[in-house]
Amino acid sequence: MEIVKIPRIGILRWESGHVPEGLMQLERMKGKSTNPESYPLPVKMVEVKGANTETVIIHPSREVLARMIDTVKEMEKEGICAVTTSCGFNAVFQKELSEAVDIPVFTSSILQVPFEQASSAKIAKWGSSRRTRPR
């Protein structure tokens, strides 16, 4: 009996052929979010028609956002448990995407900055108070 591994992580990608070659070279590198070899588990990657530097970074497109929302909703129905994106600039759509579904959506790793700042401050405070206590 063959065990079929079902993807639980979804990745929204920009449309092929509409991404600058420099970014495409980065996307093919192992360790990058758009390279399936970067993951120890199966992932589902979906290209979003029309998503590119013009429609995400320069002039964020409501049409592209609508396509992203439709795609994320479909992924959720298929059993995907969390969604990320191929480019942190998609963070411009974070609010709308995350509000459209009941699964976590992480459009950019930069979203971790407030968490890290809050955590680091608490860790530093805890560490310094531990060092000044008499033993």
Buried (B, 14 or more C-beta within 10 A) or exposed (E): EEEEEEBBBBBBBBBEEBBEEEBEEBBEEEEBBBBEEEEEEEBBBBBBBBBBBEBBEEEBBEEBBEBBBEBBBBBBEEEBEBBBBBBBBBBBBBEBBBEBBEBEBBBBEEBEEEEEEEEEEEEEEEEEEEEEEEE
